[in-house]
Amino acid sequence: MSFTDTLKSGCFCLELAATTKDAVLEELVAILYNAGKIQQRDRVLAAVREREQKMSTGLSDGIAIPHAKTDTVTEMTTVLALKHNGLDFQSFDGQPSRIFIMTISPADRTGPHVRYLGQIGKLLKQPAIRERLMASVTPDDIVRALTDLGPDEGEGVL
């Protein structure tokens, strides 16, 4: 499955209700569960929490990419969510996180998981893309923000 396919088949939340890091993890997993993307909610949440305890996935520039690999899924799935006011996600730069992208991947398939994380990380380094994401008012806007790229925004990445 390509980056674009994974993104388009994912789930989206235009404004998280969560106000703490752990509540964000719970809400993102709940979105995947309610959409039928995962079956074992508690095991997936435990895997995400375990990964997060090793090192925070709060990056910089308002981005957090919580992720986990588990034997409870057969294909990678993703959820992208926004929190306009941001919240503390123990990011590298100490700034609030506002863009959250969670991926859950099969434990036995490393390649697609690593490629997806690399591609999304590369795209989100660009301020214009982050601004377009934060201006999104529909899930289609989110997908377009990450896939309709100009020559200076990662052409050839997707």
N, C-alpha and C positions, 0 to 999 in steps of 0.2 A: 504494500500500500504506500503510495507516495505521500509526501508532506501535505500537498493540497487535498488529496483524498481524505487523509486523516483529519485535517482541519475541517473540511466541509461536512464530514460525518460526525463531528464532535458536538459538544453541548456548549451553550453560551448562557451567561448571566450578565445582564447589563448593570446591575448594582447589587453587590453582596450585602446581606443583612449583618453578617458577622462583624464583631468588634474586637476579637482577639485572634491571635495566630491559630490556636487550636480550633476555634470556632470556624475559621476559614477552611481548615482541612476538613472538618465535619461537613460543612455546607457543600464544598466541592464534591466530596464523595457522595453526599446525598443527591446532588444533581445527577451524577452518573448513574446512581442506583435507580432513581425515579424515572430516568430516561431508558432504563432497561439495558444500559451499557455494561453494567457489572451485576453479578448475582449475589455475591457474598460481601455485603457492605462492611461488616465488622472486620473481616480479615483484610480487606483492602485498606480500610482506615488504619488498622494496626501496622500494615506494611508501610504506609505513608508516614505514620508517626515514627516508626523505627528508623526510616531513612532520614527523617528530619532531625532526629536526635544525634545522628552521626555528624551532621553539619547542616547549618541552615541553608535553605534554598532561596532565601531572600538575597537577591543579587544587588544591583545598584540601579539608579535611575528609575526607581519605583516599580521594579520588576521582581516577581517571585515565581519560581518554576518548581513547585513541589512535585515529586515524582516517586514512583516505586515500580519494582518488578515483582510479580506474584504469579503463582501457578493457578490463581483463580480466574484468569482471563486467557482467552485464546488469541486475541489480537489487540494491538495497541488502541487505546481510546483516550480521548482528551476532553478537557473542559477548559474554556477560557472565560474568565470573569473579571469584572472591573469593580473597583471600590474608589469612587471619585474623591473622597476625602482622605483616602489612604489609611493605613494602620501599621503599627509596628510589627514587622515580620522578621526582626533580627537581621536586617540586610547588611551587606558589607559596608555600605556608606552611611549607615545609621538613619537613612531617610525612610519615610513611610512607603510601603508598597501599595501600588494602585492597580497594577496589571498582574493577574494571576493565571498561570497556565499549568494545569495539572495533567500529567500523563501517567497512565497505568499501562504497563506492558507485560507480556508473558515473560516469566522468569527464564525461559530457555532461549529467548531471542534478544540478543544484545544489540545487533547491528541497527535495526530500524529505530530502536529507542535512542541510541546515541546520535544517529543522524538527525532525528527529529529535534532533539534537544539542541544540537548544534545549529540547525537551520533557524529555529525560533530564536535562539540566543543572538545569532548574527543579525537577524531582522530587527530585533528589539533594541539593538544598540543605536539605532537611527532615531533621532528625536522626531523627525517628521512622521514616522510610522507610529511611534508612541502617541503623538498628538492626534493622529487620525483614529487610533483605537479609542482614545479617551473621548473623542467626539462622536463615536458610534452611537446610534439610537436604535439599531436593529442588529440581529445576528448577521444578516447579509452585509451590513456595513463593516462588521468585524472581519469577516472573510475577505471582503474587498480590500480592507486596509492592509492585509497581509499577503494578498495575492496579486493585486493590480499595481505592480511596481514599475517605476520609471528607471531610466538608465543609471541613476545615482542611488537607487534603493535596492540593489541586490539582483538586478536582472540576471537571469541564469541560475539563481539560487533555487528557484522552484522548478 
